[in-house]
Amino acid sequence: MPATKVLLADSDAVQAKSLATELRSAGYEVFKATDAIHTMNEARRAQPDVIVLSGQLAGGGAVAALQRVRSNVFTANIPVVALAGKKGANTAELMKAGAQACLKLPVAGEDLVRAVGQNKLESLDFTEAPAPVLKAPERMKALKATKLLDSPAEESFDRLTRLVTRLLGVPTALVTLVDKDRQFFKSQMGLPKEYARKRETDLSHSFCQWVVAGQEPVIVADAKDHPVLKSNLAIQHLNVIAYAGVPLYASGGQPIGSMCAIDSSPREWSDEAIATLVDVGQVVEGYAMDDDKAAALAVRAVAGILRRFGARLTDEDRADIASILEEKSDKLVRAAK
């Protein structure tokens, strides 16, 4: 059986060396991080069984690091044993941010080893991303300012989801806006009739919420095997097995939703597929922001699609792409007058 992996996040080199020695003596494999950003990167890379997080962590602080861990679908399931001292985050702050246990510094080696042992087997089951992240006032304000929530279906958005299904060979594509307690489909192609009619679901059925919470693409070959997504009801009710989603941003850089492709069977997503979603997402943002710069970036994104697929485009693909270019170029021409 492989050794339990522990990520030790501590900016105090002397303290970290002592704690690492205790953990290794107990048979744990130890990785180190020295600041908040390094902690997130190492958590993604090493996929530890437990994170030991010092409340005195530099580079943004322990609370920020813990919030990032809990907001990312690839690390949200990792238990965290926090260490609170006279400086930095206190016990209440660390527990509120998502720690499973908190010890006071200085901590005895045997107490730390015991806490790690008690938490390493804990299975953290998250059906929803952290509410404070999704409900952040700045994000909600930016989302509402788009005036897209609960708006009628529009051909300009629908042609994008149609285009994604054809280019990527998937049954389902969505333009999703993530509200504080639900996801709304500005456009959908391929959803079961009930959900296609409602054009929304609770967050219990949402993968896209994790794209927004983590502010990065979520690429999953088989959600049934994913430690966080395996409990999401989208698998059972929407037949979401393979998922690829990229963030959509509003003016000011706030994440508001996801441009995603879905398959009902496991699949590996190619770099070409992800790049195509990014480009189509750029076009979506061009409609959402409705400004000249966004329109120009959307035209550039369409050029990327043309360059990527070239002769493989069907007449239907070309017609949809031509419509996108006409809409965006008309806007830029009007702006230039």
C-alpha positions, -999 to 999 in steps of 0.1 A, spaced: 0 0 0 14 34 -10 23 58 19 -2 85 29 8 117 12 8 149 33 12 184 20 28 206 46 22 243 39 42 265 63 63 296 57 84 290 88 113 269 75 125 258 109 90 248 121 83 231 88 115 210 90 106 198 125 70 189 116 81 172 84 105 150 104 77 140 127 54 131 99 81 111 80 89 92 111 53 81 112 56 68 77 40 96 58 53 109 25 57 147 29 55 175 3 61 211 12 47 245 2 60 278 15 32 302 6 -5 303 -4 0 301 -42 26 273 -39 1 255 -16 -26 255 -43 -2 245 -70 12 216 -50 -23 204 -39 -32 202 -76 0 185 -86 6 160 -57 -30 153 -48 -22 147 -11 -44 126 12 -42 154 38 -30 191 39 -14 204 70 -18 242 68 -1 267 90 -23 297 100 8 319 95 12 310 58 25 339 37 16 349 2 -20 358 8 -26 340 40 -39 306 52 -75 315 49 -71 325 13 -52 293 5 -79 272 22 -106 290 3 -88 282 -30 -85 246 -20 -122 243 -12 -132 262 -44 -113 240 -68 -130 208 -80 -96 191 -81 -88 198 -45 -121 204 -27 -121 168 -13 -88 169 4 -90 171 42 -71 199 59 -56 200 94 -49 236 102 -23 250 127 -33 282 146 -7 303 164 -3 337 179 1 352 145 -20 347 113 -54 331 111 -70 319 143 -89 287 149 -124 301 142 -113 316 109 -96 284 97 -125 262 106 -150 285 89 -128 285 58 -131 247 56 -105 230 78 -115 196 93 -94 200 124 -73 228 140 -44 224 164 -26 251 184 10 260 177 34 250 189 21 215 183 36 183 197 47 159 170 25 130 182 -6 153 183 0 163 147 5 127 136 -27 116 153 -47 144 137 -34 135 103 -42 99 109 -77 107 119 -84 128 89 -66 110 61 -95 85 57 -122 111 58 -142 113 26 -152 148 19 -184 149 -2 -193 182 -18 -223 185 -40 -220 223 -43 -191 248 -45 -186 271 -15 -215 295 -12 -195 325 -2 -176 323 -35 -207 319 -57 -226 346 -37 -198 371 -37 -215 406 -41 -191 417 -69 -198 385 -89 -236 387 -85 -236 424 -95 -216 416 -127 -239 387 -135 -271 407 -131 -256 435 -152 -255 413 -182 -293 410 -182 -290 375 -195 -304 357 -165 -339 344 -173 -338 360 -207 -354 343 -237 -335 319 -260 -316 337 -288 -304 324 -321 -270 342 -317 -263 320 -286 -280 289 -299 -259 287 -330 -228 286 -307 -240 255 -288 -250 239 -321 -216 246 -335 -199 231 -304 -219 198 -307 -209 195 -344 -172 205 -341 -165 184 -310 -188 155 -318 -207 157 -285 -245 153 -279 -247 183 -255 -234 218 -253 -244 246 -229 -240 283 -223 -245 283 -185 -249 312 -161 -243 303 -125 -266 322 -101 -263 320 -63 -284 289 -60 -290 276 -95 -276 275 -130 -295 290 -159 -290 279 -195 -288 308 -218 -285 283 -245 -286 245 -245 -283 218 -271 -290 181 -262 -304 183 -227 -332 159 -217 -366 175 -226 -376 183 -190 -344 203 -184 -344 218 -219 -379 232 -212 -370 246 -177 -337 260 -189 -323 258 -153 -313 233 -126 -304 235 -89 -267 236 -82 -270 200 -71 -270 192 -108 -242 216 -118 -206 210 -129 -204 245 -142 -205 260 -107 -170 246 -102 -157 263 -133 -170 296 -118 -157 289 -83 -122 278 -94 -120 303 -123 -104 278 -145 -114 251 -170 -128 219 -156 -119 189 -178 -132 155 -167 -130 123 -187 -153 103 -165 -173 121 -137 -183 88 -121 -146 84 -110 -141 120 -99 -138 124 -61 -159 155 -61 -182 152 -90 -192 116 -85 -220 127 -62 -234 154 -85 -269 146 -96 -261 158 -131 -246 123 -137 -278 106 -129 -304 130 -142 -286 148 -171 -263 119 -181 -232 140 -177 -202 117 -178 -175 134 -197 -174 172 -191 -153 201 -205 -161 236 -193 -143 269 -196 -151 301 -177 -172 329 -190 -164 364 -177 -184 397 -175 -170 432 -178 -146 437 -149 -133 401 -150 -160 385 -128 -167 348 -136 -204 344 -144 -207 310 -161 -193 283 -183 -192 273 -220 -192 236 -218 -194 204 -238 -208 171 -224 -207 135 -235 -228 107 -221 -198 83 -223 -162 86 -209 -139 104 -233 -105 121 -232 -107 157 -243 -81 169 -268 -62 201 -267 -81 211 -299 -115 206 -281 -105 228 -252 -91 255 -274 -123 254 -294 -144 259 -262 -122 288 -252 -128 304 -286 -165 299 -285 -166 312 -250 -149 343 -262 -177 348 -287 -203 343 -259 -185 370 -239 -187 392 -269 -225 390 -267 -226 393 -229 -204 423 -227 -217 441 -258 -187 464 -262 -163 470 -290 -133 453 -275 -153 421 -267 -167 422 -303 -131 424 -317 -119 396 -295 -149 375 -307 -139 380 -343 -103 369 -334 -118 338 -317 -137 329 -348 -105 331 -368 -90 306 -344 -119 282 -351 -114 286 -388 -77 280 -386 -82 249 -364 -109 231 -384 -103 245 -419 -115 221 -446 -133 199 -420 -161 225 -417 -195 216 -431 -217 239 -450 -238 243 -418 -207 252 -398 -197 278 -424 -231 293 -424 -231 297 -386 -196 311 -385 -205 336 -413 -235 347 -392 -213 353 -362 -188 373 -382 -216 394 -398 -231 403 -364 -197 412 -349 -184 431 -379 -217 451 -381 -213 461 -345 -177 472 -351 -187 491 -383 -214 510 -364 -189 518 -336 -165 533 -361 -190 557 -376 
